[in-house]
């Protein structure tokens, strides 16, 4: 029986503040199948990035910790692995493209040196031809010249492409991209998304795309995971969610996106803001902003329920 490439089950993550643990991710679940592109979508502060970086144990030392849950990959539970064991997976089998390439790339090292360091860290032989091919594959022209340049000598779009090339040079099974279009010009967004799609098709590489933009998700993703308040509140294939959202939060996000895309005289907005971890309660996380809320929604955090092959965390569905 075919199994997901990676399966995250009820992941919970806490961060320390003044030596006190504060739970920031209260329940994160995601399945990614071979060759599939899954989007994680939600407002800033919903838990998208923390959930994804936790897969690779990328929290700062002594600041964050996985408190429970499983991250099943290649017959291993990544949640239980040591830092040494994770180093054989992080960047080699599962790669991460950061939101801000200018911060992710070292400003003190030429691009060529950064490729050499990456390959050396994974005990892979450096090949100038292979590196130049990877750069050309992501649309970097005159790759030989670029390898002798520093990140500050290149544009944001070029640095983003270099980050992607660094991520695919090891031919990972899974690529996680955090808001890959947020730091580049609008004119380049489609080109970068097309690049991800081409890589996905060429290498059958699974991907997780973190985004707050429904247009990005609609263009590139097969399935969506909607997050709010440190919880997954809805999952399903992209078309089902866009045509028939089940969770009130998903419905509100789609209304906002539709209003923006159709140049309405007055833009639709979702009032309020997502709760911070200090405001988390044992109730529906969307209660304070929900238009169909009832008293029973405050009694406990709703469980995920399955409806026609999809999942939703709502008592009213």
PEZIGI-V926968 format. One record per run of one state. SS is the DSSP state (alpha for helix, beta for strand, coil for the rest). FROM is the first residue (numbers start at 1). TO is the last residue. Records with the same first field share a line. If there is no record, write none. Layout:
SS=FROM-TO  FROM-TO
//
This chain:
coil=1-5  18-19  33-36  42-47  56-63  74-75  81-82  87-89  91-93  98-100  105-109  122-127  138-142  147-149  154-155  169-173  179-185  204-205  212-213  221-222  229-230  244-247  262-276  280-286  290-294  299-304  308-309  313-317
beta=6-17  20-32  37-41  64-73  76-77  90-90  94-97  110-110  150-150  174-178  206-211  223-228  231-237  305-307  310-312
alpha=48-55  78-80  83-86  101-104  111-121  128-137  143-146  151-153  156-168  186-203  214-220  238-243  248-261  277-279  287-289  295-298
//
